[in-house]
Amino acid sequence: MEEVRDELQEQPKAAYNIKEINKKILTMILPITIENVLQTAAGIVSMAMVGRIDVLAVNVLGISMRITQLVWALFKGIATGATVFVAQYYGAGEYKKMLTVIHQALLSTIAAVIALTVLIYVKAPALLSIFDPEPELLQQSVIYLRLVSLGLPFLAVMLVIGGVLQGMGNARTPMLITMTMNIVNILVGYVLIFGKLGFSPMGIRGAAIATVTSQLIAVSLGLYVLFNREGIMRSYFNKGFFTVNGRQIKDIYRVGLPSSMESVFWQLAAIIITRAILTFGETAFAAHQLGLQAESISYMPAAGFAVAATAFIGQALGAKDKELAKVYFKQILKGAMAITAVSVSMLIFLPGPIMSILTNNKEIIALSSIYLILMGIVQVPQNATGVIYGAMRAAGYTRVPMIVAGIGLWGIRVPLVWIAAYGMKLSIVAIWSVFCIDLVFRFIVALIMYKRKNIYENNLISK
C-alpha cells in the first residue's frame, strides 16, 4: 500500500507513464478479479451441490437469497461510502482521518446489522410469505433463512473491511480471505449436505451451516488484519472502540446510502420479478436461478474493475490530480472490455456445457441456455455501466447510479415483466428479454450522465 501511495505522490503532474499506470491497475485488478472469480466458482460449486439435492432445494435457496441479499445491499452501500472516503483521504495523505472513517464504519455496521438479524430471524415466515410459496417450500425456506441469518453480522462487517482495504489499494488481503472463506464453504458444505465423515446428510440445512461457518472464519481473519499488532487499527484497542463520531457516520452514510438504495432497488425489484417467474413453474424458476449463477462468470470479474475505478480515481481526486483520474478511467474501461469479450464468447457459444456443470436436468439446461445467450448479448453495456458507476462513486456522485438504476428497474423492468407475465402471459424468455432492454437503457443514461457531470472537479474531503 505504501509503495502505491508513494508512486502516486511522486508521479509528475505533466505526464504519466501509461505502462506504470497499467501496472498499478493490474496489481489491484488481478486480486479483485481472482477474488470475484473465486466467489463465483464457490457459488457455482455450492449451487451444483444444492442442485443435486432436488428442485425444491434450489428454490429454497432462491427465495431465501432474495431476503439476505437485501441486507447485503444495505451494507455493501455503507462499505462503498467508507471506500470513497478512505480512498480520498489515503490519496491526500490524511491517515488519521482515514482511520476515523474505518472505525466509525465498523462501529455503525455492527449495531445496525445485529438489529436486522434479529428482525429477520423472528419474522422469517412473514418475509418469505411475500413470494406466496407452496407450504413445503415455505417451511423449508424458513428453516434455511433462520440458519443463514446468523451469519449476516459476519457478512456485513466483512463487506466493510474489504471495502476499506480496497480503498487503500490493498486488494490482495480481501482476495486471500475470500479464498479461505470459499474453501471452507465448499468443504463444510460437501460434508454436511451429503453426509460425509460420519455426518448424517443434512441437505439444504447443511448448506446454510456451511455458509455461516465460512463467514465467521472470514470476518475473524479480516478483524485480525485490522487490529493485530501490525494492523492499521491497533491503536483503537486502547482508545475505546465504542466511541461514536456522529458527524463522520453521517458523512459515510450520506455517500454510502445512495449506493445501498441502488442495490435495494434491485433486490426489491427482484422480489417482485421472482414472484412473477414462480408463476411459470418450478422448472422455469430453477432455470432462472441456475442461469443467474452461471452468468456471474461475466459480471462478477467485471465488477472488480468498478471497484478499482472507485479506489484509484478516488485516490487521484484526493491528491487533487484530475488528469491522473481521467487516465485511470480510460485504462480501467479498456481492461473491463477485454475481460468482457472473453466472457461474452463463453455465454453465447458455450451455454449448454456451462449449465451442465450446475445441473443434470436436460429441460433446465435447455431453458437456462437461452438465458445465458440473451445475457451474453448485453454484457458489454452492462459491464461498461459498472465502470462508469465506479468512477462517479469515486467523486461522491453516488446518487446518479441510484437514480439511473431506479428508473431502469421501476420504469422499465418491473412494469414490463408484470405486463408480460400477468397481462400478456408470455413465456419466461420474454421476461429475460425485458432484462436486456433495461440494461441497454441504463448504459445509455449512465453514459449521458457521466458526460454531463464533471466528476473530476469534485473532492469530498475538501468540503
VENLINTA-V915693 format. One record per residue. N is the residue number from 1. RES is the residue in one small letter. NEAR is the number of other ideal C-beta (glycine too) atoms within 8 Angstrom. D_LAST is the distance of its C-alpha to the last C-alpha in whole Angstrom. Layout:
N_RES_NEAR_D_LAST, N_RES_NEAR_D_LAST
//
This chain:
1_m_7_26, 2_e_5_26, 3_e_6_28, 4_v_10_25, 5_r_13_22, 6_d_8_24, 7_e_10_26, 8_l_13_22, 9_q_8_21, 10_e_5_25, 11_q_11_25, 12_p_5_26, 13_k_6_23, 14_a_3_26, 15_a_4_28, 16_y_10_28, 17_n_7_31, 18_i_8_31, 19_k_6_33, 20_e_10_31, 21_i_13_28, 22_n_9_31, 23_k_8_32, 24_k_11_28, 25_i_14_28, 26_l_9_31, 27_t_10_31, 28_m_14_28, 29_i_14_30, 30_l_9_33, 31_p_12_33, 32_i_16_30, 33_t_11_33, 34_i_10_36, 35_e_14_34, 36_n_12_34, 37_v_11_38, 38_l_12_39, 39_q_11_37, 40_t_12_39, 41_a_9_42, 42_a_13_42, 43_g_10_41, 44_i_14_44, 45_v_9_47, 46_s_14_46, 47_m_14_46, 48_a_11_50, 49_m_13_51, 50_v_13_50, 51_g_12_52, 52_r_5_55, 53_i_11_55, 54_d_5_55, 55_v_9_54, 56_l_11_53, 57_a_14_51, 58_v_15_49, 59_n_14_48, 60_v_13_47, 61_l_14_45, 62_g_13_43, 63_i_14_43, 64_s_13_42, 65_m_8_39, 66_r_13_38, 67_i_13_37, 68_t_13_35, 69_q_10_33, 70_l_11_31, 71_v_14_30, 72_w_11_30, 73_a_13_27, 74_l_13_25, 75_f_16_25, 76_k_12_24, 77_g_17_21, 78_i_18_20, 79_a_15_21, 80_t_16_19, 81_g_18_16, 82_a_17_16, 83_t_17_17, 84_v_18_14, 85_f_16_12, 86_v_15_15, 87_a_18_15, 88_q_15_12, 89_y_14_12, 90_y_16_16, 91_g_14_15, 92_a_10_13, 93_g_7_16, 94_e_10_14, 95_y_8_17, 96_k_6_17, 97_k_9_14, 98_m_13_15, 99_l_12_18, 100_t_10_17, 101_v_15_15, 102_i_14_19, 103_h_12_21, 104_q_13_19, 105_a_17_20, 106_l_11_23, 107_l_12_24, 108_s_12_23, 109_t_14_25, 110_i_11_28, 111_a_8_28, 112_a_11_27, 113_v_14_30, 114_i_9_32, 115_a_8_32, 116_l_11_33, 117_t_12_35, 118_v_8_38, 119_l_8_37, 120_i_15_38, 121_y_10_41, 122_v_6_42, 123_k_8_42, 124_a_13_43, 125_p_8_46, 126_a_6_44, 127_l_10_41, 128_l_15_44, 129_s_9_46, 130_i_7_43, 131_f_11_45, 132_d_6_48, 133_p_12_50, 134_e_5_54, 135_p_6_55, 136_e_7_55, 137_l_12_52, 138_l_12_50, 139_q_8_52, 140_q_12_51, 141_s_13_47, 142_v_11_47, 143_i_11_48, 144_y_15_46, 145_l_15_43, 146_r_10_43, 147_l_11_44, 148_v_13_41, 149_s_12_39, 150_l_9_39, 151_g_11_37, 152_l_14_34, 153_p_11_32, 154_f_12_33, 155_l_13_32, 156_a_14_28, 157_v_15_28, 158_m_13_29, 159_l_14_27, 160_v_15_24, 161_i_15_25, 162_g_13_26, 163_g_14_22, 164_v_15_21, 165_l_12_24, 166_q_15_23, 167_g_16_19, 168_m_12_21, 169_g_13_23, 170_n_9_26, 171_a_17_28, 172_r_7_31, 173_t_9_31, 174_p_16_30, 175_m_13_33, 176_l_8_36, 177_i_14_35, 178_t_13_35, 179_m_11_38, 180_t_11_40, 181_m_13_39, 182_n_13_40, 183_i_9_44, 184_v_12_44, 185_n_14_43, 186_i_12_46, 187_l_8_49, 188_v_13_48, 189_g_14_48, 190_y_10_52, 191_v_12_53, 192_l_14_53, 193_i_16_53, 194_f_9_56, 195_g_9_58, 196_k_7_58, 197_l_4_59, 198_g_3_61, 199_f_10_58, 200_s_4_59, 201_p_8_57, 202_m_11_54, 203_g_9_53, 204_i_15_50, 205_r_11_50, 206_g_16_50, 207_a_17_47, 208_a_12_45, 209_i_12_46, 210_a_16_45, 211_t_13_41, 212_v_13_41, 213_t_11_42, 214_s_13_40, 215_q_13_37, 216_l_10_38, 217_i_11_39, 218_a_14_35, 219_v_14_33, 220_s_8_35, 221_l_10_35, 222_g_14_31, 223_l_10_31, 224_y_9_33, 225_v_12_31, 226_l_11_28, 227_f_10_30, 228_n_8_33, 229_r_4_34, 230_e_4_32, 231_g_10_29, 232_i_6_25, 233_m_10_25, 234_r_10_29, 235_s_7_27, 236_y_11_26, 237_f_7_30, 238_n_5_30, 239_k_7_27, 240_g_6_28, 241_f_8_27, 242_f_5_27, 243_t_6_24, 244_v_7_21, 245_n_9_18, 246_g_6_17, 247_r_6_13, 248_q_10_13, 249_i_13_16, 250_k_8_14, 251_d_10_11, 252_i_16_14, 253_y_11_16, 254_r_8_13, 255_v_15_13, 256_g_16_17, 257_l_11_19, 258_p_12_19, 259_s_16_20, 260_s_15_23, 261_m_11_24, 262_e_14_24, 263_s_13_27, 264_v_12_28, 265_f_13_29, 266_w_11_31, 267_q_12_33, 268_l_9_34, 269_a_12_35, 270_a_10_37, 271_i_11_39, 272_i_11_40, 273_i_12_41, 274_t_13_43, 275_r_11_45, 276_a_12_46, 277_i_13_47, 278_l_11_49, 279_t_8_51, 280_f_9_52, 281_g_7_54, 282_e_8_53, 283_t_11_54, 284_a_11_51, 285_f_14_48, 286_a_16_49, 287_a_13_49, 288_h_14_46, 289_q_13_44, 290_l_16_46, 291_g_13_45, 292_l_8_41, 293_q_11_42, 294_a_16_43, 295_e_12_41, 296_s_11_38, 297_i_13_40, 298_s_16_38, 299_y_11_34, 300_m_12_34, 301_p_13_34, 302_a_16_32, 303_a_10_29, 304_g_13_29, 305_f_18_27, 306_a_13_25, 307_v_13_23, 308_a_15_24, 309_a_16_22, 310_t_17_19, 311_a_16_19, 312_f_17_20, 313_i_16_18, 314_g_16_15, 315_q_15_16, 316_a_14_16, 317_l_17_13, 318_g_15_11, 319_a_11_14, 320_k_7_13, 321_d_11_17, 322_k_10_17, 323_e_8_20, 324_l_14_21, 325_a_14_19, 326_k_9_21, 327_v_11_24, 328_y_14_23, 329_f_12_23, 330_k_8_27, 331_q_12_28, 332_i_16_27, 333_l_11_29, 334_k_8_32, 335_g_12_32, 336_a_15_32, 337_m_11_34, 338_a_8_37, 339_i_13_37, 340_t_14_37, 341_a_8_40, 342_v_8_42, 343_s_14_41, 344_v_13_42, 345_s_9_45, 346_m_12_46, 347_l_18_45, 348_i_11_47, 349_f_6_50, 350_l_9_50, 351_p_15_50, 352_g_9_53, 353_p_7_53, 354_i_13_49, 355_m_16_50, 356_s_9_53, 357_i_8_51, 358_l_12_50, 359_t_11_53, 360_n_4_57, 361_n_9_57, 362_k_6_58, 363_e_7_57, 364_i_13_54, 365_i_12_54, 366_a_9_55, 367_l_12_53, 368_s_15_49, 369_s_11_50, 370_i_11_50, 371_y_13_46, 372_l_16_45, 373_i_11_47, 374_l_13_45, 375_m_15_41, 376_g_14_42, 377_i_9_42, 378_v_12_39, 379_q_15_37, 380_v_9_36, 381_p_12_34, 382_q_12_33, 383_n_16_31, 384_a_14_30, 385_t_13_28, 386_g_14_27, 387_v_15_25, 388_i_11_23, 389_y_12_22, 390_g_16_21, 391_a_14_19, 392_m_15_17, 393_r_16_16, 394_a_17_15, 395_a_15_12, 396_g_9_11, 397_y_11_14, 398_t_16_16, 399_r_7_18, 400_v_12_19, 401_p_15_22, 402_m_13_22, 403_i_8_23, 404_v_12_26, 405_a_12_27, 406_g_12_28, 407_i_11_30, 408_g_14_32, 409_l_13_33, 410_w_11_33, 411_g_7_34, 412_i_13_37, 413_r_13_37, 414_v_11_38, 415_p_9_40, 416_l_10_42, 417_v_13_43, 418_w_11_44, 419_i_9_46, 420_a_11_48, 421_a_13_48, 422_y_7_50, 423_g_7_50, 424_m_6_52, 425_k_5_53, 426_l_8_52, 427_s_6_52, 428_i_11_49, 429_v_9_49, 430_a_10_48, 431_i_15_45, 432_w_13_44, 433_s_9_44, 434_v_13_42, 435_f_12_39, 436_c_12_39, 437_i_10_39, 438_d_12_36, 439_l_13_34, 440_v_10_35, 441_f_10_34, 442_r_14_30, 443_f_12_30, 444_i_9_31, 445_v_11_28, 446_a_14_25, 447_l_11_27, 448_i_8_26, 449_m_11_23, 450_y_11_22, 451_k_6_23, 452_r_5_22, 453_k_10_18, 454_n_5_16, 455_i_11_15, 456_y_9_15, 457_e_6_12, 458_n_10_9, 459_n_11_7, 460_l_11_6, 461_i_11_5, 462_s_4_4, 463_k_4_0
//
